[in-house]
Amino acid sequence: MNVGTVKKYNTIVSKLETFQKFKQKQYYVKDIDVSFRHEFLTFLMKQERLSSNTAGRYIKFVKTIALDARKNGIEVSPMLDDIKGYTVRSPKVTLSFDELNEIKRILPLDEKLQAARDWLVISCFVGQRVGDLFTMHRKMISVVEGFRLLTIEQQKTRKVVEIPLHEEVEEILKKYDGNFPPVFLAEPESNKAVYNKYVKEVCRLAGLTEITRGNLLNPDTGRYESGDYEKFKLVSSHIGRRSFATNFYGEEDYPTPLLMSVTGHGTEKMFLEYIGKKPGQYALTLAKIWKRKKIETERQFEISA
């Protein structure tokens, strides 16, 4: 079991313990039924102030634990199979190549905003989570058959991935004498929080103010709310990995398994859900490839004629 999974289940155990204290009641595996689902969901959203999406995931985790208990001969509720978790499909906010060009153009910037801008651009071409992003250093780079590759062990999954350094990344490394940009703080979570603040300002300065559908944290309620906001307000540390996957997906030169080898997604289903692709879009992608192939064939025919 990887570190991320252990952390996930430790979190749900903590929530269950808090729920028991709140209800002043001891719950057993056999008590996990439809009524429990309703009460636990209400607790998570009203008392813990979690988003509906997060609460729905917790229900899935609890059901998984109970199903495992049943496999091991532990008594469970006859209504266990009727319990359903859920995931709320949230809007996928990404940065296009054109937007990245606008971000690269903004000058002048102070040192911290420049570092944030450079990390943001790097993140959109290496496709890694922010926790892995800030661990990168020049010693992770090797040369194989003349190509510079970045090798990193992802913290969440412990997968080792190799990433060819895109020319956009190489240009930034040259600015720092072959190093990656400096981080802001030594403590990882505080560093991420500062980065989130700076990248919003970078995108504001780049003029990313068009109204975009997304989820934004309401400081009064402490919960994320769906709505239409200026795009820079929706930018966060997660946007780099999703932008990488989205920008390169669907191109003939970039097959999905190749992109997955960089992002570290375990299945194509997970990858496609991550970038918010729907089944109908597969047909559109294939149609575009066939159209491009047809144009190329017609041009070759005209040249040979």
N, C-alpha and C positions, 0 to 999 in steps of 0.2 A: 504494500500500500504506500503510495507516494506521499510526500509531505503535504501537498495541497489537499489530498483526500482526508488525511488525519486531521488537519486544521478544520476542514469543513465539518467533520463529525464531532469534533470537540466543541465547535460553536453550537451545533444543534443540541448537544447534550446540555450545554450551559443554558440555552433558551428553555429547554424542557424543565430543568431544575428551577429556573425563575418562574416558569408557568405554574409549577406545583406549589411554590411558595405563595404565589398570587391567589391561587384557587384554594390554598390550605387543604390540599388533598394529595394523597399518594396515588400515582397512576401506575398501572401494570400494562404489559404488552397486550393483554386481552382487552384492555379498555380502549384501545385505539380503534374507534369506530366512527361512523358518520357524525355523531354528536360531538365526539372529541375533535374531529376536524373543524367543525364550526367554531367551537370554543377556542381552540388554539389559534385559528386564523384571526378571530376577533382580537385576541390578546396580542398577537404579533403586530397587527396594524394599528390598534388603538392605544395599547399600553407601551409597546416597544417602538411604535412609530416607524415601522418598516414599510417599505413600498409593497404594493400588492404583488409585484413580480417576485420580490425576495420572499415574501410570506408563502407564495405558491410553491417556490422551490423547497422551502423548509418542509412543507407537507409531503413533497416527493421523498425527501430524505427520511422522514419518519416512517413512511410506508415501506421504503426499502429495508429499513432496520427490522420492521415487523415481519416482512416477508422472509427475511433471513432467519428470524427466530422460528417461524413456522417450519422452515426446512430442517431446523435442528430439533424439531419435536416439541417446541414450546407452544402452549395454548394461545391462540389468537382469536380475535372477534370474528364471527361468521360474516360480518359486514366489511371486513378488511379490503376485499377486492372492489368494494363500491367506493372506496376512498380515492379521490382523484386530486393530484397536484395539478399545477398549471403554470404556464409561462406566458406573460404578457409580451407580445411582440412590440418592442420599442423601436422608434425610428433610428435608422443607421446614419449617423453623421460622419462624413469623410471629407478629406481634402483632395481635390482633383489636381492633376499636374499643372493646370493653368493657375490655380490658387497657390500652389507651392511656388510657382514662378513669381507671383506677386509678393509672397512672403519673403522670398530671397532678395527682392529689390529694395525693401525698405531700409533706409539709412537716414540719419545716423542712429545708432542704438547704444545704450550704455553696455557695459561688459556683461551684466547679468541677463539683459534682454537678448543680447547677441548670442550668448551661450544657449538660452532657451530656444531661440530661433534655429540655431544650428542643430540642437538635439531634436527639434521637431522635424526638420528636414531629414536628418539621419533616420529617425524612427519610421518615416514613410518609405524608406528604401531598404531597411533591414527586417521589418515585419516582426519585431519582438515586443513582448510586454514591457511596460515601463520598469518593472523590477529587474528585468534582465538588461534593459537599455543602459542603466546607470552603472552596471558592473563592467561594461566594455572598456578594454584598454589595449594598447598596441601589442602587448605580448600574446594576445589571442589571435593575432593575424599571422598567417603563414603563407608561403608561396608554393603553389602546386602547378607544375607545368606552365609556369609563367603567369599564373593567375593568383591574385591576392584573395585569400579566403579568411573569413572571420569564423572561428569555432567557439561555440558557447554551449554550456549546459544549462538548459532552462530550469529556473528555480522551481516552478510549479509542477512540472511533469518529470524532471530529471532527464529529459531527452537531450541528446547531444545533436545540435544542428550546425551545419556548415553553410555560410552565407557568402556568396561572392560580393566583393565590394563594388557597388555601383559607382560610376564616375561622379555622381552628385556627392556621395559619401567621401570619395577620395579628395575632392576639391575642398571639403570642409577640413579633413585631416591635415591637409597642407597648411591651412591657416594656423594650426596648432603644432606645427613641426612634427607631424606624424602621430600626434596624440588625439584622443577624443576631447571634446570640450570639457571644461571643468564642471563638477557638480556643485550644487548650491549649499547643501548641508550634509554632514556626515551621517545623520540618522535617516534611514531609508524612507520612512513614512513622512517625516517632516520635509525631506528633500522632494518627495513627490508632490506634497501639498504646495510648496513654493513654485515648483515647475508648473503645476496646473494654473496657478495665478498668473505666471509670466506668459505662458503660451496664449492665454486669452488676450492679454495686452498686445502681444505680437500680432495676433490675427486682427485685432481692432485697428492697429496701425496700418495693417496691410489692406484695410478697407473691406474686410469680410463682414459686411453689415446687412446683407440681404436677409429677408425674413425666411426662417427655416423651421420646419417641424422638428421638435425634439423634446427631451426631458430635462428640466432644469430644477435644481434644488431650491425649494422655498425656504429661506432662512427662518421664517416665522413658525412653520410647521415642522421643519427638519425632514421633509419628505420631497421626493422628486415628483414634479407635476408635468404632464404633457401639455404642450402648447406651441405657439408660434413665437419664435424669439430671433433676435439678431444672431447670425451664425457664430460670431466670435464668442458669444456667451456659452455656446454649447461645446466648444472645443475643450478637450481635456487630455490627460496623459494617454488615454486608451486609443486616441484617434489615429496614431501612427500605424499600429499593426493592422487596424481595419482598413485604413487607406491603402496600404501596401496590397492587401489581399483583393480589395475592390478594384484598384486601378489596373492591376495586371491580369485580373480574372477575365476569361472569355476571349483572350487573344490567342490566335493559333500558335504563336511562338511560346506561349506560357501555359502548358497543360496544367490542369488543377493539381495532379500529384506533385508536380515540381514546386508549385507554390506552397502546398501543404508541407513539403519537406523543410521549408523555411519557417512557416508559422508554427509548425509543430502540432497541427490538428490531427487527431487520430483517425477520423473518418471523413469522407467527402460530405456526408450529411451535416456533420458538425461545421465543416468549413463553409458550406453554402448557407446554413442558418446564420452563421457569424456575419456574413456580408449581406444577408437579407435577400438572397435570390429566391425567386419563386419558379415553380415548374415551367410556367409559360415563357419565362425568360430564357430557358435553355434553347427553345425553338428559335427565338429571335437571334440568339448568339450564333447558332448554326446557320441561320439564313444569311446573316451578315458575312460569315466566312465564305459561304458558297457564292454570294454575290461578288466578293472580292476575287475569288478564284476565277469566276467567269470573266470579270474585267481583265484580269491578268492574261487569261487564255486568249481573249479577243485581241489584246494588244500584241501578243506574240504572233498571232496569226496575221495581223496587219503588217508587222515588220517583215515576216517571212515572205509575204505576198509582194 
